[in-house]
Amino acid sequence: MFFLRLIKNKYLISILALLVWLLFFDKNDVFSQYELVQKCKKLEQDTTYYYEQIKLNRQYLNALRKDPKYLETVAREKYLMKKEDEDVFVFVTN
């Protein structure tokens, strides 16, 4: 009897139909919202990572601008540059 009364209750049926519609069929359903939250968290992590990289690159650039010996060291080691009267030997380690 109780179950029949619940089935006949038009307000309960309306609320259940609305909940089902909002949970599964709406454009902004629960699953879409979860994906958007996860994407937002990943973008925030990426933003933090890139801010840290910008900070490190600015420090690197300032060091290159202020110290000519460091500039020469980086040019020789990273870009294999040399003076005119020098020979460069590159040792490759496995």
MOPAC internal coordinates of N, CA, C and O (Angstrom, degrees):
PM7 1SCF
backbone

  N    0.0000 0     0.00 0     0.00 0    0    0    0
  C    1.4534 1     0.00 0     0.00 0    1    0    0
  C    1.5285 1   112.13 1     0.00 0    2    1    0
  O    1.2310 1   121.53 1   136.77 1    3    2    1
  N    1.3353 1   114.68 1   -43.23 1    3    2    1
  C    1.4677 1   118.49 1  -178.63 1    5    3    2
  C    1.5303 1   111.15 1   -62.67 1    6    5    3
  O    1.2310 1   121.09 1   138.98 1    7    6    5
  N    1.3172 1   115.52 1   -41.02 1    7    6    5
  C    1.4570 1   121.10 1  -179.75 1    9    7    6
  C    1.5318 1   111.26 1   -64.25 1   10    9    7
  O    1.2310 1   120.33 1   140.69 1   11   10    9
  N    1.3191 1   116.97 1   -39.31 1   11   10    9
  C    1.4660 1   120.99 1   177.88 1   13   11   10
  C    1.5208 1   111.23 1   -65.65 1   14   13   11
  O    1.2310 1   120.64 1   142.08 1   15   14   13
  N    1.3212 1   116.38 1   -37.92 1   15   14   13
  C    1.4694 1   118.91 1   177.84 1   17   15   14
  C    1.5218 1   110.77 1   -65.60 1   18   17   15
  O    1.2310 1   120.45 1   142.10 1   19   18   17
  N    1.3414 1   116.74 1   -37.90 1   19   18   17
  C    1.4665 1   119.39 1   178.40 1   21   19   18
  C    1.5179 1   111.28 1   -66.00 1   22   21   19
  O    1.2310 1   120.16 1   140.19 1   23   22   21
  N    1.3035 1   117.30 1   -39.81 1   23   22   21
  C    1.4661 1   120.79 1  -179.69 1   25   23   22
  C    1.5237 1   110.82 1   -67.58 1   26   25   23
  O    1.2310 1   120.05 1   146.24 1   27   26   25
  N    1.2890 1   117.51 1   -33.76 1   27   26   25
  C    1.4605 1   121.35 1  -178.67 1   29   27   26
  C    1.5292 1   112.77 1   -81.53 1   30   29   27
  O    1.2310 1   119.89 1   166.97 1   31   30   29
  N    1.3204 1   117.82 1   -13.03 1   31   30   29
  C    1.4566 1   121.19 1  -178.69 1   33   31   30
  C    1.5325 1   109.04 1   -74.15 1   34   33   31
  O    1.2310 1   120.57 1   -68.54 1   35   34   33
  N    1.3261 1   116.51 1   111.46 1   35   34   33
  C    1.4658 1   121.17 1  -174.75 1   37   35   34
  C    1.5291 1   111.82 1   -70.00 1   38   37   35
  O    1.2310 1   119.47 1   152.06 1   39   38   37
  N    1.3158 1   118.61 1   -27.94 1   39   38   37
  C    1.4577 1   120.98 1   179.54 1   41   39   38
  C    1.5278 1   111.01 1   -71.49 1   42   41   39
  O    1.2310 1   120.80 1   138.33 1   43   42   41
  N    1.3193 1   116.08 1   -41.67 1   43   42   41
  C    1.4615 1   120.30 1   178.10 1   45   43   42
  C    1.5225 1   110.80 1   -64.73 1   46   45   43
  O    1.2310 1   120.45 1   137.77 1   47   46   45
  N    1.3156 1   116.74 1   -42.23 1   47   46   45
  C    1.4678 1   120.90 1   178.51 1   49   47   46
  C    1.5232 1   109.94 1   -63.61 1   50   49   47
  O    1.2310 1   120.36 1   138.54 1   51   50   49
  N    1.3309 1   116.91 1   -41.46 1   51   50   49
  C    1.4713 1   120.59 1   179.11 1   53   51   50
  C    1.5246 1   111.23 1   -64.05 1   54   53   51
  O    1.2310 1   120.41 1   136.58 1   55   54   53
  N    1.3172 1   116.83 1   -43.42 1   55   54   53
  C    1.4656 1   120.50 1   179.99 1   57   55   54
  C    1.5250 1   110.50 1   -65.47 1   58   57   55
  O    1.2310 1   120.06 1   136.60 1   59   58   57
  N    1.3222 1   117.48 1   -43.40 1   59   58   57
  C    1.4641 1   120.73 1   178.44 1   61   59   58
  C    1.5202 1   111.79 1   -63.68 1   62   61   59
  O    1.2310 1   120.70 1   138.14 1   63   62   61
  N    1.3269 1   116.26 1   -41.86 1   63   62   61
  C    1.4668 1   119.99 1   178.32 1   65   63   62
  C    1.5331 1   110.18 1   -63.54 1   66   65   63
  O    1.2310 1   120.18 1   138.69 1   67   66   65
  N    1.3125 1   117.26 1   -41.31 1   67   66   65
  C    1.4652 1   120.94 1   178.28 1   69   67   66
  C    1.5306 1   110.94 1   -64.24 1   70   69   67
  O    1.2310 1   119.98 1   136.10 1   71   70   69
  N    1.3205 1   117.65 1   -43.90 1   71   70   69
  C    1.4615 1   121.01 1   178.36 1   73   71   70
  C    1.5227 1   111.97 1   -62.47 1   74   73   71
  O    1.2310 1   120.74 1   136.58 1   75   74   73
  N    1.3173 1   116.18 1   -43.42 1   75   74   73
  C    1.4740 1   119.28 1   178.21 1   77   75   74
  C    1.5219 1   109.87 1   -62.84 1   78   77   75
  O    1.2310 1   120.59 1   137.54 1   79   78   77
  N    1.3182 1   116.49 1   -42.46 1   79   78   77
  C    1.4611 1   120.26 1   179.72 1   81   79   78
  C    1.5324 1   110.49 1   -62.60 1   82   81   79
  O    1.2310 1   119.90 1   134.63 1   83   82   81
  N    1.3153 1   117.80 1   -45.37 1   83   82   81
  C    1.4616 1   121.07 1  -178.24 1   85   83   82
  C    1.5265 1   112.03 1   -69.75 1   86   85   83
  O    1.2310 1   119.82 1   146.14 1   87   86   85
  N    1.3132 1   117.94 1   -33.86 1   87   86   85
  C    1.4618 1   120.87 1  -177.76 1   89   87   86
  C    1.5315 1   112.74 1   -76.80 1   90   89   87
  O    1.2310 1   119.75 1   145.08 1   91   90   89
  N    1.3274 1   118.09 1   -34.92 1   91   90   89
  C    1.4559 1   118.90 1  -169.86 1   93   91   90
  C    1.5314 1   115.19 1  -120.41 1   94   93   91
  O    1.2310 1   119.03 1   145.23 1   95   94   93
  N    1.3179 1   119.45 1   -34.77 1   95   94   93
  C    1.4633 1   120.43 1  -168.95 1   97   95   94
  C    1.5140 1   114.58 1  -107.02 1   98   97   95
  O    1.2310 1   119.31 1   164.30 1   99   98   97
  N    1.2938 1   118.92 1   -15.70 1   99   98   97
  C    1.4573 1   121.68 1  -178.20 1  101   99   98
  C    1.5248 1   110.43 1   -71.53 1  102  101   99
  O    1.2310 1   120.70 1   -22.55 1  103  102  101
  N    1.3235 1   116.26 1   157.45 1  103  102  101
  C    1.4668 1   121.09 1   178.39 1  105  103  102
  C    1.5241 1   111.05 1   -62.28 1  106  105  103
  O    1.2310 1   119.90 1   146.42 1  107  106  105
  N    1.2976 1   117.79 1   -33.58 1  107  106  105
  C    1.4665 1   122.94 1   179.97 1  109  107  106
  C    1.5252 1   110.63 1  -107.08 1  110  109  107
  O    1.2310 1   120.61 1  -127.40 1  111  110  109
  N    1.3237 1   116.44 1    52.60 1  111  110  109
  C    1.4580 1   120.16 1  -178.35 1  113  111  110
  C    1.5238 1   111.24 1   -71.28 1  114  113  111
  O    1.2310 1   120.59 1    -3.72 1  115  114  113
  N    1.3051 1   116.48 1   176.28 1  115  114  113
  C    1.4612 1   123.02 1  -174.77 1  117  115  114
  C    1.5251 1   110.99 1   -61.80 1  118  117  115
  O    1.2310 1   120.29 1   138.87 1  119  118  117
  N    1.3043 1   117.05 1   -41.13 1  119  118  117
  C    1.4597 1   120.67 1  -176.93 1  121  119  118
  C    1.5283 1   111.42 1   -67.71 1  122  121  119
  O    1.2310 1   120.57 1   139.82 1  123  122  121
  N    1.3248 1   116.51 1   -40.18 1  123  122  121
  C    1.4651 1   120.15 1   177.01 1  125  123  122
  C    1.5266 1   110.98 1   -64.74 1  126  125  123
  O    1.2310 1   120.77 1   139.49 1  127  126  125
  N    1.3088 1   116.14 1   -40.51 1  127  126  125
  C    1.4609 1   120.02 1   178.34 1  129  127  126
  C    1.5195 1   111.38 1   -63.77 1  130  129  127
  O    1.2310 1   120.27 1   139.93 1  131  130  129
  N    1.3250 1   117.08 1   -40.07 1  131  130  129
  C    1.4647 1   120.95 1   178.05 1  133  131  130
  C    1.5298 1   110.44 1   -62.92 1  134  133  131
  O    1.2310 1   120.00 1   135.49 1  135  134  133
  N    1.3191 1   117.60 1   -44.51 1  135  134  133
  C    1.4612 1   121.01 1   178.11 1  137  135  134
  C    1.5261 1   111.22 1   -61.62 1  138  137  135
  O    1.2310 1   120.58 1   139.16 1  139  138  137
  N    1.3250 1   116.49 1   -40.84 1  139  138  137
  C    1.4616 1   119.87 1   179.56 1  141  139  138
  C    1.5226 1   111.77 1   -66.15 1  142  141  139
  O    1.2310 1   120.13 1   141.74 1  143  142  141
  N    1.3184 1   117.36 1   -38.26 1  143  142  141
  C    1.4642 1   120.45 1   177.86 1  145  143  142
  C    1.5237 1   110.09 1   -65.37 1  146  145  143
  O    1.2310 1   120.29 1   137.90 1  147  146  145
  N    1.3327 1   117.05 1   -42.10 1  147  146  145
  C    1.4620 1   120.33 1   178.39 1  149  147  146
  C    1.5249 1   111.19 1   -64.39 1  150  149  147
  O    1.2310 1   120.32 1   139.85 1  151  150  149
  N    1.3166 1   116.99 1   -40.15 1  151  150  149
  C    1.4605 1   120.73 1   178.35 1  153  151  150
  C    1.5247 1   110.78 1   -65.48 1  154  153  151
  O    1.2310 1   120.70 1   141.47 1  155  154  153
  N    1.3165 1   116.26 1   -38.53 1  155  154  153
  C    1.4635 1   120.79 1   178.54 1  157  155  154
  C    1.5255 1   110.96 1   -64.49 1  158  157  155
  O    1.2310 1   120.11 1   137.65 1  159  158  157
  N    1.3340 1   117.39 1   -42.35 1  159  158  157
  C    1.4569 1   120.80 1   178.15 1  161  159  158
  C    1.5163 1   111.30 1   -63.02 1  162  161  159
  O    1.2310 1   120.36 1   139.23 1  163  162  161
  N    1.3284 1   116.91 1   -40.77 1  163  162  161
  C    1.4613 1   120.38 1   179.29 1  165  163  162
  C    1.5249 1   110.58 1   -65.61 1  166  165  163
  O    1.2310 1   120.21 1   139.63 1  167  166  165
  N    1.3202 1   117.21 1   -40.37 1  167  166  165
  C    1.4592 1   120.65 1   178.59 1  169  167  166
  C    1.5258 1   111.38 1   -65.74 1  170  169  167
  O    1.2310 1   120.09 1   143.98 1  171  170  169
  N    1.3134 1   117.44 1   -36.02 1  171  170  169
  C    1.4626 1   120.32 1   176.52 1  173  171  170
  C    1.5292 1   110.58 1   -66.23 1  174  173  171
  O    1.2310 1   120.34 1   140.46 1  175  174  173
  N    1.3380 1   116.96 1   -39.54 1  175  174  173
  C    1.4571 1   120.32 1   176.64 1  177  175  174
  C    1.5261 1   110.53 1   -64.71 1  178  177  175
  O    1.2310 1   120.58 1   138.15 1  179  178  177
  N    1.3287 1   116.50 1   -41.85 1  179  178  177
  C    1.4611 1   120.18 1   178.10 1  181  179  178
  C    1.5253 1   110.91 1   -63.02 1  182  181  179
  O    1.2310 1   120.59 1   140.07 1  183  182  181
  N    1.3140 1   116.48 1   -39.93 1  183  182  181
  C    1.4665 1   120.58 1   179.08 1  185  183  182
  C    1.5242 1   110.40 1   -61.90 1  186  185  183
  O    1.2310 1   120.51 1   135.46 1  187  186  185
  N    1.3206 1   116.64 1   -44.54 1  187  186  185
  C    1.4613 1   120.82 1   178.03 1  189  187  186
  C    1.5202 1   110.85 1   -61.53 1  190  189  187
  O    1.2310 1   120.54 1   135.52 1  191  190  189
  N    1.3301 1   116.58 1   -44.48 1  191  190  189
  C    1.4664 1   120.99 1   179.32 1  193  191  190
  C    1.5247 1   110.77 1   -60.26 1  194  193  191
  O    1.2310 1   119.94 1   133.54 1  195  194  193
  N    1.3124 1   117.71 1   -46.46 1  195  194  193
  C    1.4604 1   120.23 1  -177.26 1  197  195  194
  C    1.5283 1   111.96 1   -69.46 1  198  197  195
  O    1.2310 1   119.75 1   146.54 1  199  198  197
  N    1.3265 1   118.07 1   -33.46 1  199  198  197
  C    1.4646 1   119.29 1   174.48 1  201  199  198
  C    1.5262 1   110.88 1   -63.36 1  202  201  199
  O    1.2310 1   120.37 1   140.06 1  203  202  201
  N    1.3216 1   116.89 1   -39.94 1  203  202  201
  C    1.4621 1   120.31 1   176.82 1  205  203  202
  C    1.5226 1   110.93 1   -64.80 1  206  205  203
  O    1.2310 1   120.34 1   140.04 1  207  206  205
  N    1.3275 1   116.96 1   -39.96 1  207  206  205
  C    1.4658 1   120.21 1   178.76 1  209  207  206
  C    1.5244 1   111.00 1   -65.83 1  210  209  207
  O    1.2310 1   120.26 1   141.21 1  211  210  209
  N    1.3108 1   117.10 1   -38.79 1  211  210  209
  C    1.4672 1   120.80 1   177.28 1  213  211  210
  C    1.5225 1   109.78 1   -63.16 1  214  213  211
  O    1.2310 1   120.41 1   137.19 1  215  214  213
  N    1.3232 1   116.81 1   -42.81 1  215  214  213
  C    1.4665 1   121.29 1   179.10 1  217  215  214
  C    1.5277 1   110.90 1   -61.34 1  218  217  215
  O    1.2310 1   120.36 1   134.91 1  219  218  217
  N    1.3562 1   116.91 1   -45.09 1  219  218  217
  C    1.4599 1   120.27 1   178.59 1  221  219  218
  C    1.5311 1   111.91 1   -65.23 1  222  221  219
  O    1.2310 1   120.35 1   139.89 1  223  222  221
  N    1.3068 1   116.94 1   -40.11 1  223  222  221
  C    1.4630 1   120.18 1   179.42 1  225  223  222
  C    1.5238 1   112.15 1   -67.01 1  226  225  223
  O    1.2310 1   120.27 1   144.84 1  227  226  225
  N    1.3258 1   117.09 1   -35.16 1  227  226  225
  C    1.4655 1   119.64 1   176.38 1  229  227  226
  C    1.5337 1   111.07 1   -66.00 1  230  229  227
  O    1.2310 1   120.84 1   139.87 1  231  230  229
  N    1.3441 1   115.99 1   -40.13 1  231  230  229
  C    1.4633 1   119.32 1   176.73 1  233  231  230
  C    1.5240 1   110.38 1   -63.97 1  234  233  231
  O    1.2310 1   120.57 1   137.63 1  235  234  233
  N    1.3107 1   116.52 1   -42.37 1  235  234  233
  C    1.4649 1   121.88 1   178.70 1  237  235  234
  C    1.5336 1   110.30 1   -62.01 1  238  237  235
  O    1.2310 1   120.19 1   135.63 1  239  238  237
  N    1.3226 1   117.25 1   -44.37 1  239  238  237
  C    1.4551 1   121.78 1   179.72 1  241  239  238
  C    1.5191 1   111.29 1   -65.12 1  242  241  239
  O    1.2310 1   120.04 1   138.24 1  243  242  241
  N    1.3249 1   117.53 1   -41.76 1  243  242  241
  C    1.4616 1   120.28 1   177.56 1  245  243  242
  C    1.5245 1   111.10 1   -63.34 1  246  245  243
  O    1.2310 1   120.31 1   140.49 1  247  246  245
  N    1.3304 1   117.02 1   -39.51 1  247  246  245
  C    1.4650 1   119.95 1   177.63 1  249  247  246
  C    1.5213 1   110.50 1   -64.63 1  250  249  247
  O    1.2310 1   120.40 1   140.93 1  251  250  249
  N    1.3121 1   116.85 1   -39.07 1  251  250  249
  C    1.4718 1   119.90 1   178.40 1  253  251  250
  C    1.5243 1   111.52 1   -66.88 1  254  253  251
  O    1.2310 1   120.07 1   142.44 1  255  254  253
  N    1.3139 1   117.47 1   -37.56 1  255  254  253
  C    1.4616 1   120.65 1  -178.73 1  257  255  254
  C    1.5285 1   112.44 1   -72.91 1  258  257  255
  O    1.2310 1   120.03 1   145.67 1  259  258  257
  N    1.3418 1   117.54 1   -34.33 1  259  258  257
  C    1.4571 1   120.76 1  -173.26 1  261  259  258
  C    1.5214 1   113.90 1   -88.01 1  262  261  259
  O    1.2310 1   119.75 1   148.62 1  263  262  261
  N    1.3214 1   118.08 1   -31.38 1  263  262  261
  C    1.4559 1   120.85 1  -172.79 1  265  263  262
  C    1.5298 1   110.57 1  -116.37 1  266  265  263
  O    1.2310 1   120.10 1   -74.00 1  267  266  265
  N    1.3362 1   117.41 1   106.00 1  267  266  265
  C    1.4704 1   119.49 1  -179.20 1  269  267  266
  C    1.5294 1   112.86 1   -66.22 1  270  269  267
  O    1.2310 1   119.82 1   149.83 1  271  270  269
  N    1.3256 1   117.95 1   -30.17 1  271  270  269
  C    1.4637 1   119.24 1   177.99 1  273  271  270
  C    1.5272 1   110.93 1   -68.39 1  274  273  271
  O    1.2310 1   120.60 1   141.47 1  275  274  273
  N    1.3070 1   116.46 1   -38.53 1  275  274  273
  C    1.4584 1   119.79 1   177.12 1  277  275  274
  C    1.5257 1   110.15 1   -66.18 1  278  277  275
  O    1.2310 1   120.32 1   141.20 1  279  278  277
  N    1.3257 1   117.00 1   -38.80 1  279  278  277
  C    1.4562 1   121.67 1   176.67 1  281  279  278
  C    1.5239 1   110.63 1   -60.15 1  282  281  279
  O    1.2310 1   120.91 1   135.71 1  283  282  281
  N    1.3225 1   115.87 1   -44.29 1  283  282  281
  C    1.4576 1   120.14 1   178.76 1  285  283  282
  C    1.5348 1   110.77 1   -64.58 1  286  285  283
  O    1.2310 1   120.42 1   138.08 1  287  286  285
  N    1.3133 1   116.81 1   -41.92 1  287  286  285
  C    1.4647 1   120.70 1   178.96 1  289  287  286
  C    1.5250 1   111.44 1   -61.17 1  290  289  287
  O    1.2310 1   120.55 1   135.04 1  291  290  289
  N    1.3151 1   116.54 1   -44.96 1  291  290  289
  C    1.4634 1   120.70 1   179.71 1  293  291  290
  C    1.5222 1   110.27 1   -65.37 1  294  293  291
  O    1.2310 1   120.31 1   137.72 1  295  294  293
  N    1.3301 1   117.01 1   -42.28 1  295  294  293
  C    1.4588 1   120.34 1  -179.82 1  297  295  294
  C    1.5182 1   111.03 1   -62.55 1  298  297  295
  O    1.2310 1   120.26 1   140.16 1  299  298  297
  N    1.3142 1   117.10 1   -39.84 1  299  298  297
  C    1.4651 1   120.22 1  -179.57 1  301  299  298
  C    1.5263 1   111.88 1   -72.11 1  302  301  299
  O    1.2310 1   120.00 1   134.49 1  303  302  301
  N    1.3301 1   117.61 1   -45.51 1  303  302  301
  C    1.4564 1   120.52 1  -173.51 1  305  303  302
  C    1.5288 1   113.32 1   -79.73 1  306  305  303
  O    1.2310 1   120.80 1   137.64 1  307  306  305
  N    1.3014 1   116.07 1   -42.36 1  307  306  305
  C    1.4586 1   118.53 1  -173.89 1  309  307  306
  C    1.5282 1   112.23 1   -88.02 1  310  309  307
  O    1.2310 1   120.43 1   140.81 1  311  310  309
  N    1.3166 1   116.79 1   -39.19 1  311  310  309
  C    1.4636 1   119.89 1  -174.41 1  313  311  310
  C    1.5278 1   113.30 1  -108.16 1  314  313  311
  O    1.2310 1   120.43 1  -176.30 1  315  314  313
  N    1.3425 1   116.78 1     3.70 1  315  314  313
  C    1.4611 1   123.33 1   176.69 1  317  315  314
  C    1.5269 1   113.00 1    55.26 1  318  317  315
  O    1.2310 1   120.69 1  -142.61 1  319  318  317
  N    1.3163 1   116.28 1    37.39 1  319  318  317
  C    1.4550 1   120.70 1   176.40 1  321  319  318
  C    1.5259 1   109.37 1   -82.71 1  322  321  319
  O    1.2310 1   121.14 1   -21.93 1  323  322  321
  N    1.3301 1   115.42 1   158.07 1  323  322  321
  C    1.4564 1   119.44 1  -178.13 1  325  323  322
  C    1.5149 1   109.30 1  -148.04 1  326  325  323
  O    1.2310 1   121.69 1   -15.20 1  327  326  325
  N    1.3174 1   114.36 1   164.80 1  327  326  325
  C    1.4502 1   119.65 1   173.11 1  329  327  326
  C    1.5201 1   108.04 1   -79.90 1  330  329  327
  O    1.2310 1   120.50 1   -12.53 1  331  330  329
  N    1.3263 1   116.66 1   167.47 1  331  330  329
  C    1.4639 1   120.17 1  -174.36 1  333  331  330
  C    1.5325 1   112.86 1   -63.44 1  334  333  331
  O    1.2310 1   120.07 1   143.71 1  335  334  333
  N    1.2945 1   117.48 1   -36.29 1  335  334  333
  C    1.4611 1   119.94 1  -174.45 1  337  335  334
  C    1.5352 1   112.81 1   -97.06 1  338  337  335
  O    1.2310 1   119.78 1  -159.18 1  339  338  337
  N    1.3212 1   118.02 1    20.82 1  339  338  337
  C    1.4596 1   121.33 1  -177.88 1  341  339  338
  C    1.5166 1   111.18 1  -114.98 1  342  341  339
  O    1.2310 1   120.92 1   -22.96 1  343  342  341
  N    1.3035 1   115.85 1   157.04 1  343  342  341
  C    1.4542 1   122.96 1   170.69 1  345  343  342
  C    1.5239 1   107.50 1  -115.06 1  346  345  343
  O    1.2310 1   121.10 1   -38.38 1  347  346  345
  N    1.3256 1   115.51 1   141.62 1  347  346  345
  C    1.4600 1   120.69 1  -178.53 1  349  347  346
  C    1.5210 1   108.44 1  -110.15 1  350  349  347
  O    1.2310 1   121.10 1   -50.24 1  351  350  349
  N    1.3167 1   115.49 1   129.76 1  351  350  349
  C    1.4538 1   121.78 1   175.52 1  353  351  350
  C    1.5204 1   107.68 1  -115.70 1  354  353  351
  O    1.2310 1   120.78 1   -53.07 1  355  354  353
  N    1.3221 1   116.12 1   126.93 1  355  354  353
  C    1.4503 1   121.41 1  -179.38 1  357  355  354
  C    1.5239 1   108.04 1  -107.64 1  358  357  355
  O    1.2310 1   121.01 1   -56.21 1  359  358  357
  N    1.3189 1   115.67 1   123.79 1  359  358  357
  C    1.4505 1   121.87 1   178.54 1  361  359  358
  C    1.5297 1   107.95 1  -102.82 1  362  361  359
  O    1.2310 1   121.21 1   -57.26 1  363  362  361
  N    1.3092 1   115.29 1   122.74 1  363  362  361
  C    1.4631 1   120.38 1  -179.96 1  365  363  362
  C    1.5141 1   108.24 1  -103.00 1  366  365  363
  O    1.2310 1   120.88 1   -54.96 1  367  366  365
  N    1.3195 1   115.93 1   125.04 1  367  366  365
  C    1.4668 1   120.58 1   178.25 1  369  367  366
  C    1.5139 1   108.71 1  -105.27 1  370  369  367
  O    1.2310 1   121.35 1   -37.78 1  371  370  369
  N    1.2953 1   115.03 1   142.22 1  371  370  369
  C    1.4680 1   119.93 1  -179.12 1  373  371  370
  C    1.4896 1   111.43 1   -91.39 1  374  373  371
  O    1.2310 1   120.10 1   180.00 1  375  374  373

